[in-house]
Amino acid sequence: MDFGLKDQIRRAAVSIMSNIAEGLERRSRAEFARCLLIAKGSIAEVKTQLYIALDSGYTSEEKMKKMYLMADETGKKVFWLYKYLKKEGG
């Protein structure tokens, strides 16, 4: 695999976790919700990069679909939490 692409996927994945942790630590619903949206952006970045990896021949369709599904499920959970915070926060 292209090391630059691999590194970019890794950085985006780390960004997802980091933004969720940062938002939680800020102890404000609004800040947590904002950080969740940033995490959603990083999830979209990972999903896009997985397509690039597939199109470039760096991964198989089977592996790509498995990783994409994991990213997609994570995105759904992050968005559910975002909607909950917005609903509960007014």
Secondary structure by P-SEA (a helix, b strand, c coil): ccaaaaaaaaaaaaaaaaaaaaaaacccaaaaaaaaaaaaaaaaaaaaaaaaaaaaccccaaaaaaaaaaaaaaaaaaaaaaaaaaaaac
